[in-house]
Amino acid sequence: MADLSVNLGGISSPNPFWLASAPPTNSGYQVMKAFDQGWGGAVWKTLGVPVVNVSSRYGAVNYRDIRMMGFNNIELITDRPLKDNLKEIEEVKKYFPEHAVIASLMVESREEWHQIVKDVENAGADGLELNFGCPHGMCERGMGSAVGQEPNVLETITSWVKEVAHTPVIVKLTPNITDITEPALAAHKGKADAISLINTIQSLVGVDIDQMVPYPIVDGKSTNGGYCGPAVKPIAQNMVKNCAQLEYGRLPISGIGGIENWRDVVEYLLLGATNVQVCTAVMHYGFGIVRDLESGLQQYMKDKGFQTVNEMVGKALGNVTSWENLNLKYKIVAEIHQEKCIECQLCYTACEDGAHQAIGLSEKSRIPYIIEENCVGCNLCSLVCPVEECITMERRDNGQEQITWKERTENGTIPTTFNDPLAGGRDHWVPDPKDAFNKE
């Protein structure tokens, strides 16, 4: 079997599956139960000055028959005394010495940071995660994302922690920012050992249209919360990719956001994460999902010939480029496999109204057909089709030619006008793309 052990910035664990800092890691009982079922690490629910949390706390976005496709919470950090958490951290490490226990922390002053770092390290924590991502409640008090959105402040507080820390320091980044690489570089300047991302996205998940109050409702009022779950995975993966592609200042990455199955885990690893953290899926399905994560990852590694997790990290990054470097000569068109078609005509409607009018309907049959000269290979028809492999995208170029937008603009081969057949053949002016690419 492949070796699933990983090391994130100096923190070792028997596998890459960690629990994220959240309600599933609120107590020693929960963390030990998770470790017993196979989780390799856990980031303890954020410690600091205990708060009084509200009721209710959660809201969700359901899509058709998919429950909790998106998940929103307005819960804050721990509501339990620090001494109780420290005692339980010590107890967990006693029974599970090989598993990673990371203390998530959030306080204000330099003195408070120094003290809480010493406290959790004395309790046996293997590492620290600085929570600079919480998008509600704590940011209004100058913590959480209020720090994560200010790279200079993030760097300063990280350096405070590094003054006294003897264990590795992970900085948890907020996605509520224009460029995720700025706080990532600030974490590097502050001497952090790793970063984790993403924390939750500031959000409202819906409104009770009778009471006229957003969810979740707290005595007739509500507030923005943190959005997570499967719906945020594309956003999270793009940000992980951006941090993994840094040429200078790159730190090891713990990937977080929408992970529910082993394929999600593999995707994060291929995009540059060393390990992953999971929260919403556990709140939905329980700790037992780790068995599927492990078996699926093991089988994938066997099929692809990977002996260690580290061999997978970042393997997809070389295939991620900017738009102007894509091959403009690559050509695919849709093909409808009539024997699989159920005659729903969703593809026709989608293409006719939402795309390029490249699908027609026969007078003799309800089965649509492709008008190949109009097809631009956008994939929309295959995405809306409810039958697997009924519509496939087939390559039509010769596979030999390659030219990019950047090459064409640099060579001056892109015309400034084009002939638009849908506009009666009139020439339409196109801004010179060199103006965009040649700006400093």
C-alpha positions as CSV (number, residue, x, y, z in Angstrom):
1,M,0.0,0.0,0.0
2,A,1.1,3.6,-0.7
3,D,2.5,5.6,2.2
4,L,-0.1,8.3,3.2
5,S,2.0,10.0,5.9
6,V,2.6,13.7,5.3
7,N,4.6,16.6,6.8
8,L,3.2,20.1,6.7
9,G,5.8,22.7,7.6
10,G,7.2,20.4,10.3
11,I,4.0,18.9,11.5
12,S,3.8,15.1,10.8
13,S,0.6,13.1,10.6
14,P,-0.2,9.5,9.5
15,N,-2.3,10.7,6.6
16,P,-3.3,14.0,4.9
17,F,-6.8,14.0,6.4
18,W,-7.2,16.7,9.0
19,L,-10.3,18.1,10.7
20,A,-10.6,21.8,10.3
21,S,-11.1,24.1,13.3
22,A,-14.8,24.1,13.8
23,P,-17.6,22.4,15.9
24,P,-16.3,18.9,15.1
25,T,-13.1,19.7,17.0
26,N,-14.8,21.4,19.9
27,S,-13.7,18.9,22.6
28,G,-11.3,16.1,23.4
29,Y,-14.1,13.6,23.1
30,Q,-14.7,14.5,19.5
31,V,-11.1,14.6,18.5
32,M,-10.3,11.2,20.0
33,K,-13.4,9.7,18.4
34,A,-12.2,11.1,15.0
35,F,-8.7,9.8,15.5
36,D,-10.0,6.4,16.4
37,Q,-11.9,6.3,13.1
38,G,-8.9,7.2,11.1
39,W,-8.3,11.0,10.9
40,G,-4.7,11.9,10.8
41,G,-4.9,15.3,12.5
42,A,-7.2,17.9,14.0
43,V,-7.2,21.7,14.3
44,W,-8.8,22.4,17.6
45,K,-11.7,24.8,17.6
46,T,-10.3,28.3,17.9
47,L,-9.1,29.2,21.4
48,G,-9.1,32.6,22.9
49,V,-11.2,34.6,25.3
50,P,-14.4,32.4,25.4
51,V,-17.5,34.0,23.9
52,V,-21.2,33.5,24.3
53,N,-22.5,32.1,21.0
54,V,-26.0,32.7,19.6
55,S,-28.9,30.5,18.7
56,S,-29.6,29.6,16.0
57,R,-26.3,29.4,14.2
58,Y,-26.5,27.7,10.8
59,G,-28.1,28.2,7.5
60,A,-27.8,26.2,4.3
61,V,-28.3,26.4,0.5
62,N,-30.1,23.3,-0.8
63,Y,-30.2,22.6,-4.5
64,R,-32.9,20.3,-5.8
65,D,-32.2,17.0,-3.9
66,I,-28.7,18.1,-2.6
67,R,-28.9,19.1,1.0
68,M,-26.3,21.6,2.4
69,M,-24.6,22.2,-1.0
70,G,-23.6,25.5,0.7
71,F,-23.4,26.0,4.4
72,N,-23.4,29.2,6.5
73,N,-22.6,29.7,10.1
74,I,-22.6,32.7,12.5
75,E,-20.9,30.8,15.3
76,L,-17.8,32.3,16.8
77,I,-14.8,30.8,18.6
78,T,-14.8,28.5,21.6
79,D,-17.4,29.1,24.4
80,R,-15.5,26.8,26.7
81,P,-12.9,27.8,29.3
82,L,-9.3,27.7,28.1
83,K,-8.2,25.5,31.0
84,D,-10.7,22.8,29.9
85,N,-9.4,22.9,26.4
86,L,-5.8,22.7,27.5
87,K,-6.5,19.7,29.7
88,E,-8.3,17.9,26.9
89,I,-5.4,18.6,24.4
90,E,-3.0,17.0,26.8
91,E,-5.3,14.0,27.2
92,V,-5.7,13.6,23.4
93,K,-1.9,13.6,22.9
94,K,-1.5,11.0,25.7
95,Y,-3.7,8.5,23.8
96,F,-2.8,9.5,20.2
97,P,0.8,10.6,20.3
98,E,1.4,10.0,16.5
99,H,-1.6,12.1,15.4
100,A,-1.3,15.9,14.8
101,V,-3.1,18.2,17.2
102,I,-3.0,21.8,16.1
103,A,-4.3,24.6,18.3
104,S,-6.2,27.3,16.4
105,L,-5.7,30.6,18.2
106,M,-7.2,34.1,18.1
107,V,-6.4,36.9,20.7
108,E,-5.5,40.5,20.4
109,S,-2.4,41.9,22.1
110,R,1.2,40.8,21.8
111,E,1.2,39.7,25.4
112,E,-2.0,37.6,24.9
113,W,-0.5,35.9,21.9
114,H,2.7,35.1,23.8
115,Q,0.8,33.6,26.7
116,I,-1.6,31.5,24.8
117,V,1.2,30.1,22.6
118,K,3.0,29.0,25.7
119,D,-0.2,27.5,27.2
120,V,-1.1,25.3,24.2
121,E,2.5,24.2,23.6
122,N,2.8,23.2,27.3
123,A,-0.4,21.2,26.8
124,G,1.3,19.2,24.0
125,A,0.0,20.8,20.8
126,D,2.1,19.8,17.7
127,G,1.5,23.2,16.0
128,L,-0.4,26.4,15.9
129,E,-2.9,27.8,13.4
130,L,-3.5,31.5,13.6
131,N,-7.1,32.3,12.7
132,F,-6.9,35.3,10.5
133,G,-10.0,34.4,8.5
134,C,-13.2,34.5,10.6
135,P,-15.6,36.8,8.6
136,H,-18.1,37.6,11.2
137,G,-18.3,38.5,14.9
138,M,-14.6,38.5,15.6
139,C,-13.6,40.8,12.8
140,E,-15.8,43.5,14.2
141,R,-13.5,43.3,17.3
142,G,-10.3,43.7,15.2
143,M,-9.5,40.0,14.9
144,G,-10.2,37.3,12.4
145,S,-10.5,38.6,8.8
146,A,-9.8,42.1,10.0
147,V,-6.2,40.9,10.4
148,G,-6.3,38.7,7.3
149,Q,-7.3,41.6,5.1
150,E,-4.4,43.7,6.3
151,P,-1.1,42.1,5.2
152,N,1.1,44.3,7.3
153,V,-0.9,43.5,10.5
154,L,-0.9,39.8,9.6
155,E,2.9,39.9,9.2
156,T,3.3,41.7,12.5
157,I,1.1,39.3,14.6
158,T,2.7,36.3,12.9
159,S,6.1,37.6,13.9
160,W,4.9,38.0,17.5
161,V,3.9,34.4,17.6
162,K,7.2,33.3,16.1
163,E,9.0,35.2,18.9
164,V,8.0,32.5,21.4
165,A,6.7,29.5,19.4
166,H,8.6,26.3,19.5
167,T,6.2,24.4,17.2
168,P,5.4,25.1,13.6
169,V,3.0,28.1,12.8
170,I,0.3,27.9,10.2
171,V,-1.4,31.1,9.1
172,K,-5.1,30.6,8.1
173,L,-6.0,33.0,5.3
174,T,-9.3,34.8,4.6
175,P,-10.9,34.5,1.1
176,N,-12.6,37.8,1.6
177,I,-9.8,39.7,-0.2
178,T,-9.0,40.7,-3.8
179,D,-5.6,38.9,-4.1
180,I,-5.0,35.9,-1.8
181,T,-1.3,36.0,-2.5
182,E,-0.8,39.2,-0.6
183,P,-1.6,37.8,2.8
184,A,0.2,34.6,1.8
185,L,3.4,36.6,1.2
186,A,2.8,38.5,4.4
187,A,2.7,35.1,6.3
188,H,6.1,34.2,4.7
189,K,7.6,37.6,5.7
190,G,6.3,37.0,9.3
191,K,8.3,33.6,9.2
192,A,5.2,31.3,9.2
193,D,5.9,27.7,8.5
194,A,2.8,27.0,6.4
195,I,-0.5,28.5,5.3
196,S,-4.1,27.1,5.3
197,L,-6.9,28.2,3.1
198,I,-9.6,29.0,2.6
199,N,-11.5,30.2,5.7
200,T,-15.2,30.8,5.1
201,I,-16.6,33.4,2.7
202,Q,-18.7,36.3,4.0
203,S,-22.3,35.5,3.0
204,L,-26.1,35.5,3.4
205,V,-27.7,32.2,2.3
206,G,-31.3,33.3,1.9
207,V,-34.2,35.3,3.3
208,D,-37.3,34.1,5.1
209,I,-39.7,36.0,2.8
210,D,-42.6,35.8,5.3
211,Q,-40.7,37.2,8.2
212,M,-38.4,39.2,5.9
213,V,-35.3,38.2,7.8
214,P,-32.2,36.4,6.4
215,Y,-31.2,33.0,7.7
216,P,-30.2,32.0,10.3
217,I,-32.7,33.9,12.4
218,V,-31.8,35.1,15.9
219,D,-34.9,36.6,17.6
220,G,-36.1,38.3,14.4
221,K,-32.7,39.5,13.3
222,S,-29.7,38.0,11.4
223,T,-26.2,38.9,10.2
224,N,-23.7,37.8,7.6
225,G,-22.0,34.6,8.3
226,G,-19.2,32.3,6.9
227,Y,-20.0,30.3,3.8
228,C,-18.5,26.8,3.2
229,G,-19.4,23.4,1.9
230,P,-19.2,21.9,-1.7
231,A,-20.3,25.2,-3.3
232,V,-17.1,27.0,-2.3
233,K,-14.6,24.4,-3.6
234,P,-14.0,26.1,-7.0
235,I,-13.1,29.3,-5.3
236,A,-10.9,27.6,-2.7
237,Q,-9.0,25.6,-5.3
238,N,-8.3,28.7,-7.4
239,M,-6.8,30.4,-4.4
240,V,-4.8,27.4,-3.4
241,K,-3.5,27.3,-7.0
242,N,-2.5,31.0,-6.8
243,C,-0.5,30.5,-3.6
244,A,1.1,27.3,-4.9
245,Q,2.3,29.1,-8.0
246,L,4.2,31.8,-6.2
247,E,7.7,31.9,-7.4
248,Y,9.0,33.6,-4.2
249,G,7.6,33.2,-0.7
250,R,5.7,30.0,-1.3
251,L,4.8,28.1,1.9
252,P,3.4,24.6,2.3
253,I,-0.3,24.6,2.0
254,S,-3.2,23.0,3.9
255,G,-6.1,23.0,1.5
256,I,-9.6,23.7,2.8
257,G,-13.0,24.2,1.2
258,G,-15.8,21.9,0.1
259,I,-14.0,18.5,0.5
260,E,-16.5,15.6,0.6
261,N,-14.8,12.7,-1.2
262,W,-11.5,11.2,-2.2
263,R,-11.6,12.9,-5.6
264,D,-11.7,16.3,-3.9
265,V,-8.7,15.4,-1.8
266,V,-6.7,14.4,-4.9
267,E,-7.6,17.6,-6.7
268,Y,-6.3,19.7,-3.8
269,L,-3.1,17.7,-3.7
270,L,-2.5,18.0,-7.4
271,L,-3.1,21.8,-7.1
272,G,-0.3,22.1,-4.6
273,A,-1.7,21.3,-1.1
274,T,0.3,19.1,1.2
275,N,-2.8,18.0,3.1
276,V,-6.4,18.9,3.5
277,Q,-8.8,20.0,6.2
278,V,-12.5,19.0,6.3
279,C,-15.4,20.4,8.3
280,T,-18.8,20.7,6.6
281,A,-18.8,17.1,5.2
282,V,-18.2,15.8,8.8
283,M,-21.0,18.0,10.1
284,H,-23.2,16.5,7.4
285,Y,-22.1,12.8,7.3
286,G,-20.0,12.2,10.4
287,F,-16.4,11.2,11.1
288,G,-16.8,7.9,9.2
289,I,-16.3,9.5,5.8
290,V,-12.6,9.3,6.4
291,R,-12.7,5.6,5.5
292,D,-13.9,6.5,2.0
293,L,-11.3,9.2,1.7
294,E,-8.5,6.8,2.6
295,S,-9.6,3.9,0.5
296,G,-10.2,6.2,-2.5
297,L,-6.8,7.9,-2.2
298,Q,-5.0,4.6,-1.8
299,Q,-6.6,3.2,-4.9
300,Y,-5.9,6.3,-7.0
301,M,-2.2,6.3,-5.9
302,K,-2.0,2.6,-6.8
303,D,-3.6,3.2,-10.2
304,K,-1.2,6.2,-11.0
305,G,1.9,4.6,-9.5
306,F,2.4,7.1,-6.6
307,Q,4.2,5.7,-3.6
308,T,3.9,8.7,-1.4
309,V,1.5,11.6,-1.1
310,N,4.3,14.1,-1.6
311,E,4.8,12.7,-5.1
312,M,1.4,14.0,-6.1
313,V,1.7,17.5,-4.6
314,G,1.5,20.2,-7.4
315,K,1.4,17.7,-10.3
316,A,-1.4,19.8,-12.0
317,L,0.2,23.2,-11.6
318,G,2.3,22.9,-14.8
319,N,-1.0,22.6,-16.7
320,V,-2.5,25.8,-15.3
321,T,-1.6,28.9,-17.3
322,S,-3.0,32.4,-18.1
323,W,-5.7,32.7,-20.8
324,E,-3.4,34.3,-23.4
325,N,-1.2,31.2,-23.4
326,L,-4.0,28.8,-24.4
327,N,-3.9,27.1,-27.8
328,L,-6.3,28.9,-30.2
329,K,-5.9,26.2,-32.8
330,Y,-7.4,23.5,-30.5
331,K,-10.9,22.7,-31.8
332,I,-13.7,20.5,-30.4
333,V,-17.3,20.2,-31.4
334,A,-20.3,18.4,-29.8
335,E,-21.5,15.1,-30.9
336,I,-25.0,13.7,-29.9
337,H,-25.1,9.9,-29.6
338,Q,-28.6,9.2,-30.7
339,E,-28.9,5.8,-29.1
340,K,-28.6,7.4,-25.7
341,C,-30.8,10.5,-26.3
342,I,-34.0,10.6,-24.3
343,E,-35.4,13.5,-26.4
344,C,-35.6,16.0,-23.6
345,Q,-34.2,18.7,-25.9
346,L,-32.5,20.5,-23.0
347,C,-29.4,20.8,-25.1
348,Y,-31.4,22.5,-27.9
349,T,-32.9,25.0,-25.6
350,A,-29.7,25.8,-23.9
351,C,-27.8,26.3,-27.1
352,E,-30.6,28.2,-28.9
353,D,-31.2,30.7,-26.1
354,G,-27.9,30.7,-24.1
355,A,-25.1,30.0,-26.6
356,H,-24.5,29.7,-30.3
357,Q,-27.5,28.3,-32.1
358,A,-25.5,25.2,-33.0
359,I,-28.2,22.6,-32.4
360,G,-31.1,22.0,-34.6
361,L,-34.3,19.9,-34.5
362,S,-35.4,17.6,-37.2
363,E,-39.0,17.6,-38.5
364,K,-39.0,13.8,-38.5
365,S,-37.4,13.2,-35.1
366,R,-37.3,14.8,-31.6
367,I,-33.6,14.0,-31.4
368,P,-31.5,17.1,-31.8
369,Y,-28.5,17.3,-34.1
370,I,-25.4,19.4,-34.2
371,I,-24.9,22.2,-36.7
372,E,-21.2,21.8,-36.8
373,E,-20.2,25.0,-38.6
374,N,-21.9,27.0,-35.7
375,C,-20.4,24.9,-32.9
376,V,-17.6,26.6,-30.9
377,G,-17.0,23.7,-28.5
378,C,-18.3,25.6,-25.5
379,N,-19.4,22.3,-23.7
380,L,-22.8,23.8,-22.6
381,C,-24.9,21.1,-24.2
382,S,-22.9,18.3,-22.6
383,L,-23.2,20.0,-19.2
384,V,-27.0,20.4,-19.3
385,C,-27.6,16.9,-20.8
386,P,-29.0,14.6,-18.0
387,V,-27.7,11.4,-19.7
388,E,-24.1,10.5,-19.1
389,E,-22.0,10.4,-22.3
390,C,-25.0,11.2,-24.5
391,I,-23.2,14.3,-25.7
392,T,-19.4,14.2,-26.0
393,M,-17.0,16.7,-27.2
394,E,-14.9,15.5,-30.2
395,R,-11.6,16.9,-31.4
396,R,-11.6,18.3,-34.9
397,D,-8.2,20.0,-35.3
398,N,-5.2,18.1,-36.6
399,G,-3.3,18.2,-33.3
400,Q,-0.2,19.7,-35.0
401,E,-0.8,23.5,-34.9
402,Q,-0.5,25.7,-31.9
403,I,-0.8,29.4,-31.6
404,T,-1.7,31.5,-28.6
405,W,-3.4,34.9,-28.3
406,K,-0.2,36.3,-26.8
407,E,1.8,35.0,-29.8
408,R,-0.7,36.5,-32.3
409,T,-0.7,39.9,-30.6
410,E,3.1,40.0,-30.4
411,N,3.4,39.1,-34.0
412,G,0.7,41.6,-35.0
413,T,-1.5,39.0,-36.7
414,I,-4.8,39.8,-35.0
415,P,-6.9,42.1,-37.1
416,T,-8.5,45.1,-35.5
417,T,-11.9,44.3,-37.1
418,F,-13.8,41.1,-37.7
419,N,-16.7,40.2,-40.0
420,D,-19.8,39.3,-38.0
421,P,-22.2,37.2,-40.1
422,L,-24.9,37.7,-37.5
423,A,-24.8,41.4,-38.1
424,G,-25.2,41.3,-41.9
425,G,-21.5,40.9,-42.6
426,R,-20.6,44.4,-41.2
427,D,-17.2,44.9,-39.8
428,H,-17.0,45.5,-36.1
429,W,-14.1,47.3,-34.5
430,V,-12.0,45.4,-31.9
431,P,-9.7,47.2,-29.5
432,D,-6.0,46.4,-30.2
433,P,-5.1,43.7,-27.7
434,K,-1.6,44.9,-27.6
435,D,-2.8,47.8,-25.5
436,A,-3.8,45.4,-22.8
437,F,-0.8,43.1,-22.8
438,N,1.9,45.8,-23.2
439,K,0.9,47.9,-20.2
440,E,3.4,48.0,-17.4
